[in-house]
């Protein structure tokens, strides 16, 4: 068998400079390749596989629906799984957020959410409201509007001329904030959310359509957790200035942080919310935009449709997979399990802070980020040319552990993170194994 790499295979791989192990099957939290090597899926792939591998009932639900009807035009028909999935999701959400628009990927959902915010204001008779405020660092996807809202410079390098202008404010990233977080953060304009108000005043409230943020930092800040008051202040500021608040839960939602939606733990409700990744446990690609009637009604009374045509929106087979996954999560009480195992997870990871180049370990639930630094006292990052995050990820893979690398969070260029997001079914023994393999990868990286 030829090696699975470019150009020896006909596959256009996501990376063109490495050989890919061929995975033949998965078992719970484990992946097995063609040589029999086992990998602990410590990042759920790309923060997706929250149910683990091999849940037969989800595959069976997909097959049943495909046997009935494969595809329907969402502008002409609806289907039983789409209606049932929306009903199930409504039981998990705040009452006001009870309308769901189904798509295929997180980027599509963010793109649609931003378009929804803009269309809402146009059809409400306020077309001047078109500007978007987002955080730095931040990541919201790779389609052009979602990439514009992101602050991930190495993804933008080749496409800058195609992107739209987004106003940015610093993210509430305590590890790298001058205030250091904690009690001091309450008076910090960045960590308290006050900078959002300043930005809206600078741009003019009549020009601002929306503010978008992840309720817990995604890979871009290594899962930094804002203060308890941050999003309460954000909600109040958005209300004062008539700005829509979009909570991007593509990575951090679907139970990953210990509640169905990460924003729940702040006691506020956004106007629009996006879900993706773990909403089906990775068994099929599915995302959705949740919105309130307050947001949708002007469109219903005006043009009559969100102008975001996607061929595979409201797909019945994908919805059947989502329905089976959500029901499985509810029946097995996996969000509660994620919360309980999350506490154990962070307790075990805390010991890594003693390692010389681990600057911080943070996160919530079964979501954690490890930030590597050249010097712990000064928090100076490694130079980007050393590619510490990538080297650690490769060392982890060699040690039989799947992780997710990220970089650039310190200043837009430098900074190295390893992100972890194991399946909700992980056992305490497997968490111990995960930490052991992290240590092995660390030793190899910094040998």
C-alpha positions in Angstrom: 0.0 0.0 0.0 1.5 3.4 -1.0 2.0 5.9 1.9 -0.9 8.2 2.7 0.8 11.4 1.8 1.0 14.0 -1.0 1.7 13.4 -3.9 1.6 9.5 -3.6 -2.1 9.4 -3.0 -5.0 10.9 -5.1 -6.2 12.7 -1.9 -5.7 16.4 -1.6 -4.8 16.3 2.1 -5.2 19.1 4.6 -1.5 19.0 5.2 0.8 18.4 2.2 4.0 17.7 4.1 3.3 14.7 6.3 2.3 11.1 6.2 -1.2 10.3 7.6 -2.0 7.2 9.7 -5.0 5.4 8.2 -7.6 5.0 10.9 -9.7 1.8 10.5 -12.1 2.1 13.5 -12.8 3.8 16.8 -13.7 2.3 20.2 -15.1 4.8 22.7 -12.3 7.3 23.4 -9.8 5.5 21.1 -8.9 5.5 17.5 -7.1 2.5 15.9 -5.0 2.7 12.8 -4.2 0.1 10.1 -1.0 -1.0 12.0 -3.0 -1.6 15.2 -1.7 1.5 17.0 -4.2 3.0 19.4 -4.6 6.8 19.9 -6.5 8.3 22.8 -8.7 11.0 21.2 -7.8 13.7 23.6 -9.3 16.5 21.5 -12.4 14.8 20.2 -10.7 15.2 16.8 -11.4 18.9 16.3 -13.6 19.4 19.4 -16.3 17.2 17.8 -16.4 13.6 19.1 -18.1 14.3 22.4 -20.0 10.9 22.5 -17.0 8.7 21.6 -16.7 6.4 18.7 -19.0 3.4 17.9 -22.5 4.6 19.1 -24.5 2.2 16.9 -27.9 3.8 17.4 -26.8 7.0 15.7 -25.6 5.2 12.6 -28.8 3.2 12.6 -30.9 6.4 12.8 -29.0 7.8 9.8 -29.6 4.6 7.8 -33.3 4.6 8.6 -33.8 8.1 7.4 -31.7 7.6 4.3 -33.9 4.6 3.5 -37.0 6.8 3.7 -35.9 10.0 1.9 -32.4 11.3 1.4 -32.8 14.9 0.4 -35.5 17.6 0.5 -35.4 21.2 -0.8 -35.7 23.2 2.4 -37.5 26.0 0.6 -40.4 23.7 -0.3 -40.6 20.9 2.3 -39.9 20.1 5.9 -39.3 16.6 7.4 -40.0 14.7 10.6 -36.3 14.7 11.8 -35.9 18.4 11.2 -39.1 19.2 13.2 -38.3 16.7 16.0 -34.7 18.0 16.3 -35.9 21.6 16.7 -38.4 20.5 19.3 -35.6 18.6 21.3 -33.2 21.6 21.1 -36.0 23.9 22.3 -36.2 21.9 25.6 -32.5 22.6 26.2 -32.5 26.3 25.5 -33.8 29.4 27.2 -37.4 29.8 26.2 -36.8 32.8 24.0 -34.2 31.0 21.8 -36.6 28.5 20.2 -36.2 28.9 16.4 -33.5 26.8 14.7 -32.0 27.1 11.2 -30.0 24.0 10.3 -26.8 24.0 8.2 -23.8 21.9 7.7 -20.7 23.5 9.4 -19.8 25.9 12.1 -18.5 28.4 9.6 -21.9 28.3 7.7 -23.7 28.9 11.0 -21.6 31.9 11.9 -21.9 33.3 8.4 -25.7 32.9 8.6 -25.9 34.4 12.1 -24.0 37.5 11.0 -26.2 37.8 7.9 -29.3 37.4 10.1 -28.2 40.2 12.3 -27.7 42.5 9.3 -31.0 41.5 7.6 -32.8 42.0 10.9 -31.8 45.6 11.0 -32.4 46.3 7.4 -35.9 44.9 7.6 -36.5 46.8 10.8 -35.9 50.0 8.9 -32.5 50.7 10.3 -30.1 49.9 7.4 -27.2 52.0 8.9 -26.6 49.2 11.4 -24.0 47.2 9.6 -20.8 47.1 11.7 -19.8 44.1 13.7 -17.6 44.1 16.8 -15.6 41.0 17.7 -12.8 40.0 20.0 -9.0 39.6 19.5 -7.9 36.8 19.7 -11.0 35.0 18.4 -12.0 32.5 15.8 -15.4 32.1 14.2 -14.8 30.1 11.0 -13.2 30.1 7.5 -15.9 31.3 5.1 -15.1 34.9 4.2 -17.5 36.7 6.5 -16.8 34.3 9.4 -13.0 34.6 8.7 -13.4 38.4 8.7 -14.9 38.2 12.2 -12.0 35.9 13.3 -8.7 37.2 14.5 -6.4 34.4 13.4 -3.8 36.2 11.3 -2.1 33.1 9.8 -5.5 32.0 8.3 -6.0 35.5 6.7 -2.6 36.0 5.1 -3.6 35.1 1.5 -7.2 36.4 1.7 -6.9 39.8 3.3 -8.0 41.8 0.3 -11.3 39.8 0.2 -12.2 40.3 3.8 -14.5 42.9 5.3 -13.6 45.3 8.1 -14.5 44.2 11.6 -14.0 46.3 14.6 -12.0 44.5 17.4 -11.7 44.8 21.1 -9.3 42.7 23.3 -10.6 39.4 24.5 -11.1 38.9 28.3 -7.9 36.8 28.3 -6.7 37.0 31.9 -3.4 35.2 31.5 -2.2 37.9 29.1 -4.1 40.9 30.5 -2.2 43.5 32.5 -4.8 43.2 35.2 -4.0 39.5 35.7 -7.7 38.6 36.1 -9.2 37.8 39.4 -10.5 40.6 41.7 -8.5 43.2 39.7 -10.3 42.2 36.6 -13.6 43.7 37.8 -12.1 47.2 37.3 -10.3 46.3 34.0 -12.0 47.7 30.9 -11.0 44.6 29.0 -12.0 41.9 31.5 -15.1 43.6 32.7 -16.5 44.2 29.2 -16.4 48.0 29.4 -14.4 48.2 26.2 -17.4 47.1 24.3 -19.3 50.2 25.4 -16.4 52.4 24.3 -16.3 50.7 20.9 -20.0 51.1 20.3 -19.8 54.8 21.3 -16.8 55.2 19.0 -18.5 53.6 16.0 -21.9 55.1 16.8 -24.7 52.8 18.1 -26.8 53.6 15.0 -24.0 51.9 12.9 -23.4 48.7 15.0 -25.4 45.6 14.1 -23.9 43.0 16.4 -21.3 41.9 18.9 -20.0 38.3 18.5 -18.1 36.2 21.0 -17.5 32.7 22.3 -18.8 32.4 25.9 -15.7 30.5 26.8 -12.6 31.1 24.7 -12.1 28.6 21.9 -8.8 27.4 20.5 -7.8 31.0 19.9 -7.2 31.8 23.6 -6.7 28.2 24.7 -10.1 28.1 26.5 -9.7 31.2 28.6 -12.7 31.7 30.9 -14.1 35.2 31.3 -15.1 36.5 34.7 -18.6 35.7 35.9 -19.7 39.4 35.3 -18.3 39.7 31.8 -21.3 38.6 29.8 -23.8 40.1 32.2 -22.1 43.5 31.4 -22.0 42.6 27.6 -25.7 41.8 27.7 -26.5 45.1 29.5 -24.3 47.1 27.1 -25.9 45.5 24.0 -29.4 46.3 25.4 -28.5 49.9 26.1 -27.3 50.5 22.6 -29.7 48.2 20.7 -27.0 45.9 19.5 -27.6 42.2 18.9 -25.4 39.8 20.9 -24.4 36.7 19.1 -23.0 33.8 21.2 -20.8 31.5 19.1 -21.1 28.1 20.7 -19.9 26.0 17.8 -16.9 24.8 19.8 -17.9 25.4 23.4 -21.6 24.4 23.2 -23.5 21.1 23.2 -22.5 20.3 26.7 -18.7 20.7 26.4 -18.3 23.1 29.3 -20.7 21.3 31.6 -24.0 22.9 30.6 -25.8 22.5 27.3 -24.8 26.1 26.3 -21.7 27.7 27.8 -23.5 31.0 28.1 -25.9 29.5 30.6 -23.4 29.8 33.4 -23.4 33.6 33.1 -27.1 33.9 33.5 -27.8 35.8 30.3 -29.5 35.0 27.0 -28.1 36.1 23.6 -30.2 37.2 20.7 -28.6 34.7 18.4 -26.6 31.6 19.1 -24.7 29.2 16.9 -24.0 25.5 17.5 -22.0 22.9 15.5 -19.2 20.3 16.1 -20.5 18.3 19.0 -24.2 18.7 18.2 -24.0 15.3 16.4 -20.9 13.9 18.2 -19.2 14.0 14.8 -21.4 11.3 13.2 -22.5 13.7 10.5 -21.7 17.4 9.8 -24.5 19.6 11.2 -24.8 23.1 12.7 -27.6 25.4 13.5 -28.4 29.0 14.2 -30.8 29.6 17.2 -32.7 32.9 17.3 -35.5 34.6 19.0 -38.8 35.7 17.4 -37.8 39.3 18.2 -34.9 38.8 15.7 -36.8 36.9 13.1 -40.2 38.7 13.1 -39.1 41.7 11.0 -37.9 39.3 8.3 -41.1 37.2 8.5 -43.1 40.4 8.0 -40.8 41.7 5.3 -39.0 39.7 2.7 -40.1 36.4 4.2 -36.8 34.6 4.2 -33.3 34.7 5.5 -31.2 35.4 2.4 -28.7 32.7 3.1 -29.4 30.0 0.5 -27.6 26.7 1.3 -28.4 23.6 -0.8 -28.0 21.2 2.2 -29.7 23.3 4.8 -32.5 21.5 6.8 -31.2 18.2 5.5 -33.4 15.3 6.8 -30.6 12.7 7.1 -28.2 15.1 8.9 -31.1 16.1 11.2 -31.8 12.5 11.9 -28.2 12.1 13.1 -28.5 15.2 15.2 -31.8 14.0 16.7 -30.3 10.6 17.7 -27.2 12.3 19.2 -29.2 14.9 21.2 -31.5 12.2 22.5 -28.5 10.0 23.4 -26.9 12.9 25.3 -30.1 13.5 27.2 -30.8 9.9 28.0 -27.3 9.1 29.2 -27.1 12.4 31.1 -23.8 13.1 29.4 -23.8 16.9 30.1 -24.0 16.1 33.8 -21.2 13.6 33.3 -19.1 16.1 31.4 -19.5 18.6 34.3 -18.5 16.0 36.9 -15.5 14.5 34.9 -14.5 18.1 34.0 -13.7 18.8 37.6 -11.6 15.6 37.8 -9.9 16.5 34.5 -8.8 19.9 35.7 -7.6 18.6 39.0 -5.3 16.1 37.1 -4.1 18.7 34.6 -3.2 21.2 37.4 0.0 19.3 38.1 1.3 20.2 34.6 1.7 23.8 35.8 5.0 22.7 37.5 6.6 21.9 34.2 9.1 24.6 33.2 7.5 25.7 30.0 3.8 25.4 31.0 2.7 29.0 31.6 -1.0 28.2 32.3 -3.6 25.4 32.3 -7.2 26.6 32.0 -10.7 25.8 30.8 -14.1 24.6 31.9 -15.7 21.2 31.8 -14.0 18.7 29.5 -12.3 21.6 27.7 -8.7 22.7 28.5 -5.9 24.7 27.1 -2.2 24.4 27.9 -0.2 27.5 27.1 3.6 27.0 26.5 6.0 29.9 27.2 9.7 30.4 26.8 9.8 32.1 30.3 7.2 31.5 33.0 8.0 34.6 35.0 7.7 37.1 32.1 5.2 35.0 30.2 7.3 35.6 27.0 6.2 33.2 24.3 8.4 31.2 22.1 9.3 32.7 18.7 6.9 31.5 16.1 9.7 30.0 14.0 10.2 27.4 16.7 6.7 26.0 16.1 6.3 24.6 19.6 2.6 24.0 19.3 3.0 22.0 16.1 6.0 20.0 17.5 4.1 19.2 20.6 1.1 17.9 18.6 3.3 15.7 16.5 5.1 14.4 19.6 1.6 13.7 21.2 0.5 11.8 18.1 3.7 9.7 18.3 2.8 9.0 21.9 -0.7 7.9 20.9 -2.6 11.0 21.9 -4.7 13.3 19.6 -4.4 17.0 20.6 -5.3 20.2 18.9 -2.5 22.8 18.4 -3.1 26.6 18.1 -0.7 29.5 17.8 -0.5 33.3 17.6 -2.6 34.1 20.7 0.1 36.1 22.5 0.4 38.9 20.0 -1.2 37.8 16.7 2.0 35.9 15.6 3.7 34.3 18.5 2.2 32.0 21.1 1.7 28.2 21.4 -1.2 26.3 22.8 -2.3 22.7 23.1 -6.0 22.2 23.4 -7.8 19.2 24.9 -11.4 18.1 24.6 -11.9 14.4 25.2 -15.2 12.6 24.8 -17.8 13.0 27.6 -17.6 9.2 28.2 -13.9 9.3 29.2 -13.1 7.4 32.4 -10.8 8.5 35.2 -8.3 5.9 34.2 -8.3 7.3 30.7 -7.8 10.8 32.1 -4.7 9.5 33.9 -3.5 8.0 30.6 -4.1 11.3 28.8 -2.0 13.2 31.3 0.8 10.6 31.1 0.9 11.0 27.4 0.9 14.8 27.6 3.9 14.5 29.8 5.6 12.2 27.3 4.9 14.6 24.5 6.2 17.5 26.6 9.4 15.6 27.3 9.9 14.9 23.6 9.1 18.5 22.6 11.5 20.2 25.0 14.2 17.5 25.1 
